């Protein structure tokens, strides 16, 4: 059967929506849900913050500056982890921040991307097809520009300009975010925590609904368990994840408990996971 590939050109590739004071969600509505990630723009007094940088299918920086209303104000881009759906547009930004353990995969992209199913490995296709949904021929339903070649899509390396570790801070003048090292999904996954408002940007460590991925080549289940125990105790009021809508503390505890209980069950009856049923 001939592949069903998109031919129409999207009027706008990105969409933006304010979700909290000074916080704007940026998404790629024409990207399939399996690859569609959240970018979070946070406005500060002295500089702005962008958390994650989409897929790199279309230029992100011009849209971000349009949303901000100015291009001259300093902007720092922080990537929560080095998967292509979060780092694709990172190379467009002058100030790029990542955990030191993610740096190698930003310098030499390991997670090679593809927008066409035909360019994926059979193992990856089988993993996608294991779900209830049909694997699409393309992971977009439109083109970002006239003549765009879906087969030529790739992600550029984006070496970090600043490396961070646990407890480092990202300051915006009137807002301060502390780096939380949250390994599990990847070795160097991070979150950004604003204690004053109880706001957590969690990347792919935890999001509201989708399955949490802990068996990728970059993952470590033992680390993930420790991270979920930690997040369960975090006094978060609002969590902005790498996918799915934002959610509150009650849902965060549910997600942590679900994960911890599942991993405890799979480890056998002798295993115990403190906090999983609290």
Backbone as CSV, one residue per row, in Angstrom:
resi,resn,N_x,N_y,N_z,CA_x,CA_y,CA_z,C_x,C_y,C_z
1,UNK,0.838,-1.200,0.000,0.000,0.000,0.000,0.873,1.250,0.000
2,UNK,0.502,2.224,-0.804,1.286,3.442,-0.901,1.187,4.249,0.397
3,UNK,2.326,4.765,0.832,2.358,5.532,2.069,1.491,6.782,1.960
4,UNK,0.775,7.072,3.046,-0.063,8.262,3.109,0.743,9.390,3.769
5,UNK,1.306,10.258,2.949,2.158,11.325,3.460,1.452,12.666,3.305
6,UNK,1.671,13.575,4.233,1.011,14.884,4.159,1.535,15.725,3.003
7,UNK,0.660,16.528,2.432,1.051,17.425,1.340,0.716,18.881,1.641
8,UNK,-0.248,19.117,2.520,-0.626,20.497,2.819,0.420,21.145,3.722
9,UNK,0.511,22.452,3.640,1.450,23.225,4.448,0.691,23.903,5.586
10,UNK,1.180,23.744,6.793,0.533,24.345,7.957,0.663,25.865,7.919
11,UNK,-0.402,26.560,8.305,-0.345,28.019,8.378,0.647,28.463,9.453
12,UNK,0.629,27.785,10.585,1.578,28.046,11.669,1.996,26.705,12.250
13,UNK,3.275,26.544,12.486,3.755,25.265,12.980,3.585,25.131,14.483
14,UNK,3.717,26.234,15.202,3.626,26.217,16.661,2.350,26.904,17.129
15,UNK,1.904,26.507,18.312,0.816,27.185,19.003,1.277,27.505,20.415
16,UNK,0.761,28.598,20.972,1.137,29.014,22.319,-0.118,29.308,23.134
17,UNK,-0.039,28.983,24.427,-1.175,29.230,25.316,-0.650,29.509,26.723
18,UNK,-1.101,30.605,27.328,-0.717,30.927,28.695,-1.404,29.961,29.652
19,UNK,-0.630,29.376,30.575,-1.190,28.394,31.501,-1.064,28.811,32.959
20,UNK,-0.246,29.813,33.242,-0.038,30.308,34.597,0.603,31.686,34.479
21,UNK,0.602,32.482,35.548,1.247,33.793,35.469,2.697,33.680,34.994
22,UNK,2.990,34.284,33.849,4.343,34.282,33.321,4.776,32.987,32.681
23,UNK,3.877,32.016,32.502,4.229,30.711,31.935,3.367,30.438,30.710
24,UNK,4.029,30.160,29.579,3.337,29.885,28.322,3.738,28.517,27.805
25,UNK,2.746,27.734,27.416,2.979,26.424,26.810,3.089,26.580,25.301
26,UNK,4.140,26.001,24.712,4.338,26.014,23.265,4.355,24.559,22.783
27,UNK,3.526,24.263,21.759,3.447,22.907,21.235,3.479,22.934,19.709
28,UNK,3.696,21.744,19.135,3.651,21.534,17.690,2.385,20.726,17.375
29,UNK,1.274,21.369,17.066,0.006,20.643,16.918,-0.035,19.675,15.750
30,UNK,0.847,19.855,14.771,0.828,18.981,13.595,1.752,17.770,13.740
31,UNK,2.373,17.626,14.897,3.231,16.470,15.166,2.404,15.402,15.874
32,UNK,2.602,14.154,15.480,1.883,13.041,16.094,2.128,13.030,17.596
33,UNK,1.131,12.602,18.347,1.197,12.660,19.807,2.406,11.909,20.352
34,UNK,2.879,10.865,19.665,4.042,10.119,20.161,5.309,10.961,20.150
35,UNK,5.362,11.982,19.312,6.550,12.836,19.227,6.286,14.262,19.682
36,UNK,5.049,14.589,19.977,4.705,15.963,20.354,5.069,16.206,21.814
37,UNK,5.933,17.153,22.051,6.378,17.463,23.407,5.994,18.887,23.776
38,UNK,6.130,19.187,25.053,5.827,20.521,25.561,7.093,21.358,25.690
39,UNK,7.014,22.602,25.251,8.036,23.609,25.553,7.388,24.621,26.489
40,UNK,8.137,25.076,27.468,7.586,26.000,28.454,8.399,27.292,28.458
41,UNK,7.731,28.395,28.174,8.359,29.713,28.204,7.991,30.407,29.505
42,UNK,9.010,30.805,30.266,8.801,31.472,31.547,9.410,32.866,31.459
43,UNK,8.612,33.875,31.720,9.090,35.255,31.640,9.644,35.709,32.979
44,UNK,10.814,36.317,32.930,11.431,36.860,34.127,11.713,38.340,33.980
45,UNK,12.082,38.983,35.070,12.345,40.424,35.029,13.586,40.747,34.205
46,UNK,14.653,39.958,34.379,15.913,40.242,33.701,16.153,39.378,32.471
47,UNK,15.632,38.172,32.476,15.751,37.299,31.309,14.624,36.274,31.345
48,UNK,14.390,35.641,30.209,13.353,34.632,30.093,13.982,33.244,30.040
49,UNK,13.154,32.236,30.289,13.579,30.843,30.341,12.728,30.026,29.386
50,UNK,13.377,29.182,28.590,12.675,28.207,27.770,13.075,26.817,28.253
51,UNK,12.079,26.028,28.651,12.328,24.660,29.098,11.977,23.716,27.951
52,UNK,12.983,23.104,27.379,12.909,22.178,26.245,12.619,22.905,24.929
53,UNK,12.945,22.219,23.813,13.051,22.937,22.538,12.462,22.181,21.355
54,UNK,11.430,21.372,21.590,10.653,20.759,20.513,11.499,19.829,19.644
55,UNK,11.006,19.544,18.426,11.599,18.532,17.554,12.597,19.070,16.538
56,UNK,12.644,20.370,16.338,13.548,20.910,15.330,13.037,20.758,13.915
57,UNK,11.742,20.554,13.739,11.166,20.415,12.403,11.067,21.770,11.722
58,UNK,10.667,22.773,12.473,10.581,24.152,11.982,11.314,25.055,12.961
59,UNK,11.797,26.231,12.525,12.527,27.131,13.423,11.690,27.532,14.635
60,UNK,12.255,27.329,15.810,11.557,27.622,17.052,11.839,29.022,17.569
61,UNK,13.075,29.477,17.444,13.457,30.758,18.055,12.597,31.935,17.576
62,UNK,12.314,32.061,16.269,11.475,33.196,15.851,10.101,33.187,16.503
63,UNK,9.521,31.999,16.689,8.206,31.930,17.321,8.300,32.303,18.792
64,UNK,9.332,31.824,19.471,9.509,32.157,20.881,9.645,33.672,21.053
65,UNK,10.434,34.306,20.196,10.605,35.753,20.294,9.307,36.489,19.981
66,UNK,8.517,35.942,19.072,7.214,36.535,18.766,6.304,36.485,19.992
67,UNK,6.304,35.355,20.680,5.489,35.214,21.880,5.989,36.140,22.982
68,UNK,7.313,36.258,23.096,7.877,37.132,24.128,7.632,38.596,23.821
69,UNK,7.499,38.915,22.520,7.282,40.302,22.129,8.552,41.087,21.908
70,UNK,9.702,40.432,22.037,10.979,41.103,21.810,12.073,40.054,21.628
71,UNK,13.070,40.402,20.832,14.165,39.481,20.559,15.452,39.875,21.276
72,UNK,15.475,41.067,21.890,16.715,41.544,22.489,16.851,41.161,23.960
73,UNK,15.778,40.734,24.601,15.843,40.359,26.002,16.589,39.035,26.137
74,UNK,17.497,38.898,27.083,18.228,37.639,27.254,17.287,36.455,27.462
75,UNK,17.685,35.316,26.917,16.879,34.104,26.992,17.801,32.921,27.215
76,UNK,17.474,32.083,28.197,18.239,30.869,28.459,17.356,29.677,28.135
77,UNK,17.899,28.729,27.372,17.178,27.508,27.026,17.756,26.358,27.842
78,UNK,16.891,25.691,28.598,17.292,24.552,29.420,16.648,23.300,28.848
79,UNK,17.440,22.279,28.581,16.896,21.022,28.079,16.857,20.023,29.233
80,UNK,15.686,19.400,29.441,15.545,18.484,30.571,16.254,17.163,30.329
81,UNK,16.403,16.778,29.045,17.131,15.558,28.702,17.361,15.545,27.195
82,UNK,18.298,14.719,26.756,18.768,14.782,25.368,18.050,13.794,24.458
83,UNK,16.716,13.814,24.453,15.950,13.106,23.449,15.491,14.110,22.400
84,UNK,15.424,13.675,21.153,15.274,14.633,20.057,13.971,15.408,20.100
85,UNK,12.911,14.857,20.706,11.661,15.609,20.765,11.722,16.732,21.791
86,UNK,12.818,16.821,22.522,12.996,17.902,23.498,14.186,18.809,23.167
87,UNK,15.091,18.342,22.321,16.306,19.104,22.026,16.406,19.548,20.572
88,UNK,15.392,19.247,19.742,15.496,19.489,18.305,15.826,20.918,17.919
89,UNK,15.276,21.877,18.640,15.525,23.279,18.325,16.548,23.938,19.229
90,UNK,17.223,23.166,20.061,18.135,23.747,21.058,19.277,24.511,20.417
91,UNK,19.741,24.059,19.245,20.891,24.691,18.603,20.606,26.133,18.201
92,UNK,19.335,26.545,18.162,18.980,27.903,17.750,19.257,28.944,18.834
93,UNK,19.552,28.503,20.041,19.665,29.421,21.172,21.119,29.577,21.600
94,UNK,21.488,30.803,21.949,22.876,31.099,22.299,23.264,30.533,23.656
95,UNK,22.343,30.550,24.615,22.617,30.035,25.957,21.848,28.738,26.142
96,UNK,22.596,27.626,26.250,22.007,26.295,26.302,22.491,25.583,27.564
97,UNK,21.545,25.134,28.376,21.863,24.557,29.675,21.382,23.108,29.720
98,UNK,22.234,22.221,30.242,21.880,20.811,30.390,22.685,20.207,31.529
99,UNK,22.211,19.078,32.026,22.977,18.345,33.028,24.236,17.785,32.380
100,UNK,25.294,17.705,33.143,26.583,17.276,32.582,26.520,15.863,32.007
101,UNK,25.635,15.006,32.525,25.531,13.647,32.006,24.817,13.576,30.657
102,UNK,24.092,14.623,30.299,23.404,14.664,29.007,24.268,15.284,27.914
103,UNK,25.334,15.951,28.302,26.157,16.687,27.342,26.644,15.834,26.167
104,UNK,27.136,14.606,26.383,27.620,13.829,25.242,26.564,13.599,24.164
105,UNK,25.302,13.402,24.560,24.252,13.149,23.583,23.741,14.424,22.935
106,UNK,24.121,15.567,23.466,23.812,16.841,22.817,24.910,17.231,21.830
107,UNK,26.126,16.824,22.138,27.258,17.106,21.252,27.223,16.188,20.030
108,UNK,26.929,14.897,20.254,26.813,13.918,19.176,25.484,13.206,19.357
109,UNK,24.481,13.591,18.592,23.112,13.117,18.795,23.055,11.601,18.644
110,UNK,22.644,10.913,19.716,22.553,9.452,19.686,21.152,8.997,19.275
111,UNK,20.144,9.713,19.738,18.753,9.347,19.477,18.360,9.866,18.095
112,UNK,18.759,9.149,17.041,18.525,9.626,15.675,17.041,9.689,15.372
113,UNK,16.575,10.806,14.868,15.141,11.002,14.662,14.683,10.572,13.279
114,UNK,13.386,10.455,13.115,12.788,10.187,11.809,11.336,10.614,11.853
115,UNK,10.865,11.198,10.767,9.463,11.572,10.647,8.681,10.572,9.816
116,UNK,9.374,9.637,9.172,8.734,8.635,8.334,8.927,7.257,8.951
117,UNK,7.852,6.507,9.046,7.934,5.162,9.617,8.911,4.296,8.836
118,UNK,8.974,4.495,7.531,9.854,3.685,6.689,11.321,3.847,7.058
119,UNK,11.674,4.901,7.772,13.064,5.139,8.148,13.387,4.619,9.551
120,UNK,12.393,4.001,10.200,12.590,3.466,11.542,12.984,1.999,11.476
121,UNK,13.595,1.509,12.537,13.944,0.102,12.611,12.686,-0.732,12.840
122,UNK,12.741,-1.988,12.447,11.605,-2.879,12.650,11.305,-3.061,14.145
123,UNK,12.351,-3.033,14.966,12.152,-3.180,16.407,11.355,-2.000,16.963
124,UNK,11.683,-0.802,16.497,10.984,0.378,16.985,9.540,0.385,16.493
125,UNK,9.339,-0.002,15.241,7.985,-0.060,14.691,7.146,-1.071,15.471
126,UNK,7.739,-2.222,15.790,7.022,-3.246,16.548,6.624,-2.737,17.920
127,UNK,7.517,-1.961,18.546,7.206,-1.400,19.861,6.032,-0.433,19.779
128,UNK,6.012,0.386,18.729,4.902,1.312,18.552,3.601,0.561,18.273
129,UNK,3.680,-0.460,17.419,2.492,-1.206,17.012,1.931,-2.051,18.141
130,UNK,2.683,-2.232,19.211,2.194,-3.029,20.332,1.031,-2.348,21.034
131,UNK,0.890,-1.049,20.846,-0.225,-0.317,21.428,-1.480,-0.486,20.596
132,UNK,-2.534,0.189,21.015,-3.818,0.075,20.330,-3.871,0.904,19.051
133,UNK,-3.033,1.942,18.979,-3.078,2.821,17.827,-2.311,2.231,16.639
134,UNK,-2.711,2.639,15.445,-2.022,2.242,14.226,-0.785,3.105,14.036
135,UNK,0.303,2.498,13.640,1.520,3.265,13.384,1.319,4.063,12.096
136,UNK,1.487,5.377,12.137,1.267,6.192,10.940,2.422,6.070,9.955
137,UNK,2.176,6.452,8.708,3.263,6.488,7.723,4.202,7.654,7.987
138,UNK,3.653,8.730,8.540,4.448,9.910,8.891,4.004,10.406,10.256
139,UNK,4.931,11.005,10.978,4.625,11.485,12.320,4.228,12.955,12.340
140,UNK,3.847,13.481,11.197,3.273,14.817,11.077,2.071,14.723,10.149
141,UNK,1.101,15.630,10.332,-0.064,15.633,9.448,-0.057,16.831,8.500
142,UNK,1.043,17.574,8.477,1.213,18.711,7.575,2.707,18.959,7.409
143,UNK,3.054,19.832,6.474,4.443,20.229,6.265,4.664,21.617,6.867
144,UNK,5.849,21.879,7.399,6.109,23.194,7.979,6.342,24.280,6.934
145,UNK,6.706,23.880,5.698,6.978,24.852,4.637,6.851,24.154,3.288
146,UNK,6.711,24.951,2.240,6.594,24.412,0.893,7.882,23.683,0.513
147,UNK,7.747,22.482,-0.016,8.909,21.714,-0.458,9.676,21.024,0.646
148,UNK,9.146,21.028,1.863,9.856,20.392,2.982,10.001,18.896,2.724
149,UNK,11.210,18.369,2.905,11.512,16.968,2.651,11.477,16.201,3.974
150,UNK,10.422,15.435,4.189,10.291,14.687,5.434,11.428,13.685,5.612
151,UNK,11.908,13.121,4.527,12.975,12.120,4.611,14.307,12.723,5.035
152,UNK,14.475,14.023,4.819,15.745,14.677,5.136,15.790,15.230,6.559
153,UNK,14.714,15.108,7.286,14.665,15.636,8.659,15.784,15.058,9.516
154,UNK,16.428,15.930,10.274,17.482,15.514,11.188,17.562,16.545,12.299
155,UNK,18.300,16.228,13.328,18.480,17.137,14.458,19.943,17.518,14.561
156,UNK,20.197,18.815,14.721,21.559,19.317,14.803,22.115,19.157,16.215
157,UNK,23.387,18.869,16.356,24.014,18.868,17.678,23.884,20.250,18.329
158,UNK,23.809,20.245,19.652,23.661,21.498,20.386,24.487,21.426,21.665
159,UNK,25.798,21.560,21.560,26.648,21.478,22.753,26.212,22.488,23.805
160,UNK,26.049,22.079,25.042,25.640,23.024,26.088,26.684,24.111,26.295
161,UNK,26.217,25.310,26.570,27.120,26.399,26.950,27.323,26.439,28.459
162,UNK,26.403,25.808,29.197,26.509,25.732,30.655,26.059,24.334,31.096
163,UNK,26.847,23.710,31.967,26.491,22.421,32.529,26.047,22.595,33.972
164,UNK,25.010,21.859,34.363,24.479,21.992,35.718,24.418,20.633,36.392
165,UNK,24.315,20.693,37.710,24.145,19.510,38.544,23.071,19.815,39.581
166,UNK,22.808,18.839,40.434,21.837,18.999,41.514,22.105,20.271,42.319
167,UNK,21.036,21.032,42.572,21.029,22.238,43.418,21.591,23.481,42.746
168,UNK,22.092,23.375,41.520,22.435,24.601,40.795,21.148,25.392,40.547
169,UNK,21.298,26.688,40.282,20.115,27.528,40.111,20.134,28.203,38.744
170,UNK,18.942,28.457,38.239,18.721,29.241,37.030,17.888,30.431,37.452
171,UNK,18.485,31.616,37.434,17.809,32.811,37.909,17.333,33.693,36.770
172,UNK,16.152,34.256,36.958,15.577,35.149,35.951,15.452,36.578,36.460
173,UNK,16.011,36.860,37.615,15.900,38.185,38.208,14.890,38.194,39.328
174,UNK,13.644,37.892,39.018,12.591,37.836,40.022,12.114,36.412,40.301
175,UNK,12.617,35.455,39.547,12.260,34.053,39.755,13.535,33.223,39.773
176,UNK,13.561,32.229,40.670,14.735,31.372,40.810,14.294,29.913,40.759
177,UNK,14.917,29.161,39.864,14.622,27.738,39.723,15.848,26.925,40.116
178,UNK,15.620,25.932,40.973,16.698,25.045,41.402,16.677,23.786,40.558
179,UNK,17.853,23.331,40.175,17.972,22.124,39.378,17.815,20.904,40.276
180,UNK,16.908,20.007,39.888,16.761,18.713,40.537,17.264,17.643,39.575
181,UNK,18.244,16.876,39.998,18.708,15.758,39.176,17.737,14.602,39.382
182,UNK,17.047,14.202,38.315,15.981,13.205,38.392,16.270,12.047,37.428
183,UNK,17.295,11.249,37.697,17.662,10.181,36.766,16.615,9.076,36.730
184,UNK,16.600,8.344,35.636,15.675,7.235,35.466,15.260,7.121,34.014
185,UNK,14.591,8.151,33.504,14.248,8.175,32.074,15.530,8.267,31.257
186,UNK,16.424,9.161,31.681,17.803,9.197,31.202,18.695,9.421,32.417
187,UNK,19.991,9.204,32.234,20.919,9.342,33.359,21.005,10.778,33.864
188,UNK,20.859,11.724,32.950,21.014,13.123,33.327,19.738,13.931,33.260
189,UNK,18.582,13.270,33.367,17.318,14.014,33.368,17.273,14.984,34.541
190,UNK,16.732,16.164,34.276,16.599,17.160,35.334,15.186,17.733,35.348
191,UNK,14.841,18.300,36.493,13.653,19.119,36.625,14.066,20.484,37.126
192,UNK,13.207,21.456,36.977,13.433,22.800,37.512,12.359,23.084,38.548
193,UNK,12.801,23.428,39.754,11.906,23.562,40.895,11.920,24.994,41.421
194,UNK,10.751,25.610,41.484,10.595,26.936,42.081,9.837,26.760,43.390
195,UNK,10.580,26.740,44.489,9.970,26.480,45.782,8.962,27.518,46.199
196,UNK,9.164,28.770,45.834,8.272,29.850,46.262,6.852,29.645,45.760
197,UNK,6.722,29.129,44.541,5.389,28.916,43.965,4.990,27.446,43.919
198,UNK,5.897,26.549,44.307,5.598,25.123,44.237,5.462,24.624,42.811
199,UNK,6.246,25.209,41.905,6.176,24.862,40.483,7.329,23.943,40.099
200,UNK,6.984,22.843,39.416,7.994,21.913,38.934,7.853,21.737,37.428
201,UNK,8.949,21.956,36.707,9.045,21.556,35.306,9.772,20.216,35.304
202,UNK,9.061,19.153,34.921,9.546,17.800,35.196,10.119,17.068,34.000
203,UNK,10.067,17.651,32.795,10.532,16.926,31.628,9.761,15.633,31.458
204,UNK,10.445,14.558,31.080,9.778,13.268,30.878,9.865,12.367,32.106
205,UNK,10.353,12.893,33.214,10.406,12.090,34.435,9.003,11.730,34.894
206,UNK,8.092,12.692,34.828,6.704,12.426,35.174,5.817,13.388,34.400
207,UNK,4.728,12.843,33.846,3.703,13.665,33.213,2.349,13.078,33.583
208,UNK,1.271,13.726,33.159,-0.030,13.438,33.761,-0.608,12.072,33.414
209,UNK,-0.512,11.640,32.135,-1.294,10.484,31.701,-0.501,9.367,31.023
210,UNK,0.413,9.702,30.144,1.056,8.700,29.304,1.946,7.752,30.113
211,UNK,2.276,6.621,29.499,3.142,5.633,30.144,4.528,6.222,30.378
212,UNK,5.052,6.039,31.572,6.394,6.516,31.895,7.411,5.509,31.366
213,UNK,8.361,5.993,30.587,9.294,5.120,29.880,10.584,4.944,30.687
214,UNK,10.807,3.719,31.128,11.989,3.438,31.953,12.802,2.260,31.437
215,UNK,12.528,1.809,30.209,13.279,0.694,29.648,13.952,1.077,28.331
216,UNK,14.199,2.336,28.135,14.924,2.808,26.962,16.422,2.554,27.157
217,UNK,17.206,2.622,26.089,18.658,2.456,26.252,19.268,3.465,27.221
218,UNK,18.610,4.609,27.370,19.127,5.653,28.262,18.583,5.536,29.678
219,UNK,17.747,4.528,29.960,17.009,4.470,31.222,17.669,3.568,32.254
220,UNK,17.216,3.761,33.507,17.664,2.910,34.604,16.511,2.815,35.608
221,UNK,15.976,1.623,35.789,14.785,1.456,36.618,15.063,1.762,38.085
222,UNK,16.195,1.316,38.600,16.517,1.589,40.003,16.600,3.091,40.262
223,UNK,17.204,3.811,39.344,17.261,5.272,39.475,15.861,5.869,39.418
224,UNK,15.033,5.328,38.532,13.673,5.856,38.379,12.878,5.666,39.670
225,UNK,13.012,4.513,40.288,12.321,4.257,41.551,12.742,5.280,42.604
226,UNK,14.042,5.531,42.726,14.520,6.512,43.702,13.994,7.903,43.384
227,UNK,13.953,8.249,42.108,13.449,9.556,41.706,11.974,9.708,42.038
228,UNK,11.179,8.674,41.797,9.747,8.765,42.085,9.472,8.839,43.577
229,UNK,10.279,8.170,44.369,10.162,8.326,45.821,10.426,9.775,46.221
230,UNK,11.426,10.351,45.583,11.766,11.736,45.913,10.641,12.688,45.516
231,UNK,10.122,12.517,44.301,9.080,13.416,43.814,7.806,13.301,44.639
232,UNK,7.550,12.123,45.180,6.353,11.942,45.988,6.350,12.851,47.211
233,UNK,7.534,13.184,47.706,7.650,14.032,48.888,7.790,15.515,48.547
234,UNK,7.899,15.841,47.285,8.081,17.226,46.880,6.760,17.985,47.034
235,UNK,6.751,19.130,47.712,5.502,19.872,47.930,5.083,20.681,46.700
236,UNK,4.924,19.987,45.589,4.582,20.665,44.338,3.097,21.033,44.321
237,UNK,2.817,22.231,43.860,1.435,22.656,43.650,1.008,22.439,42.208
238,UNK,1.958,22.623,41.287,1.672,22.468,39.859,2.882,21.842,39.181
239,UNK,2.633,20.879,38.295,3.702,20.204,37.560,3.466,20.427,36.070
240,UNK,4.475,20.958,35.394,4.448,21.141,33.946,5.367,20.083,33.350
241,UNK,4.779,19.038,32.759,5.549,17.913,32.259,6.018,18.086,30.830
242,UNK,6.812,17.122,30.385,7.323,17.144,29.021,6.285,16.754,27.992
243,UNK,5.181,16.150,28.437,4.054,15.779,27.590,2.789,15.925,28.439
244,UNK,1.642,15.929,27.808,0.352,15.968,28.499,0.120,17.338,29.169
245,UNK,-1.121,17.597,29.588,-1.421,18.856,30.285,-0.768,18.916,31.668
246,UNK,-0.715,20.112,32.216,-0.185,20.312,33.567,-1.125,19.676,34.596
247,UNK,-0.601,19.409,35.788,-1.403,18.745,36.813,-0.918,19.144,38.200
248,UNK,-1.701,18.775,39.220,-1.415,19.187,40.585,-0.804,18.101,41.440
249,UNK,-0.670,18.398,42.725,0.032,17.501,43.645,-0.676,16.161,43.796
250,UNK,-1.999,16.155,43.850,-2.715,14.899,44.021,-2.394,13.931,42.879
251,UNK,-2.391,14.444,41.650,-2.086,13.583,40.514,-0.619,13.165,40.526
252,UNK,0.261,14.043,40.996,1.677,13.682,41.106,1.849,12.494,42.041
253,UNK,1.191,12.533,43.187,1.293,11.429,44.146,0.722,10.156,43.537
254,UNK,-0.404,10.272,42.821,-0.982,9.099,42.162,-0.008,8.479,41.170
255,UNK,0.619,9.308,40.368,1.546,8.800,39.358,2.745,8.126,40.020
256,UNK,3.267,8.741,41.081,4.395,8.139,41.796,3.988,6.806,42.402
257,UNK,2.824,6.770,43.039,2.370,5.530,43.673,2.124,4.437,42.642
258,UNK,1.530,4.801,41.504,1.285,3.822,40.445,2.593,3.208,39.972
259,UNK,3.574,4.067,39.753,4.855,3.575,39.256,5.551,2.705,40.299
260,UNK,5.608,3.191,41.538,6.303,2.452,42.587,5.634,1.108,42.858
261,UNK,4.303,1.088,42.850,3.593,-0.164,43.083,3.839,-1.149,41.950
262,UNK,3.853,-0.659,40.712,4.088,-1.543,39.571,5.477,-2.146,39.630
263,UNK,6.468,-1.330,39.914,7.833,-1.850,39.956,8.050,-2.773,41.160
264,UNK,7.375,-2.496,42.281,7.485,-3.383,43.437,6.861,-4.732,43.119
265,UNK,5.718,-4.728,42.433,5.034,-5.963,42.061,5.871,-6.795,41.106
266,UNK,6.494,-6.123,40.156,7.300,-6.840,39.170,8.595,-7.384,39.770
267,UNK,9.009,-6.804,40.902,10.228,-7.266,41.551,9.994,-8.496,42.414
268,UNK,8.736,-8.830,42.670,8.431,-10.023,43.452,7.806,-9.683,44.795
269,UNK,7.177,-10.650,45.447,6.459,-10.415,46.704,7.353,-10.010,47.847
270,UNK,8.642,-10.304,47.762,9.560,-9.961,48.862,9.978,-8.506,48.818
271,UNK,9.692,-7.836,47.703,10.123,-6.456,47.541,9.155,-5.524,48.254
272,UNK,9.658,-4.420,48.708,8.824,-3.384,49.289,9.293,-2.044,48.781
273,UNK,8.342,-1.177,48.503,8.659,0.155,48.025,8.028,1.150,48.978
274,UNK,8.815,1.719,49.916,8.256,2.647,50.892,7.506,3.784,50.205
275,UNK,6.332,4.065,50.717,5.559,5.183,50.197,4.626,4.805,49.074
276,UNK,4.754,3.609,48.522,3.942,3.264,47.357,2.481,3.151,47.692
277,UNK,2.138,2.763,48.924,0.738,2.603,49.301,0.353,3.534,50.434
278,UNK,1.182,4.532,50.671,0.897,5.437,51.797,-0.270,6.344,51.462
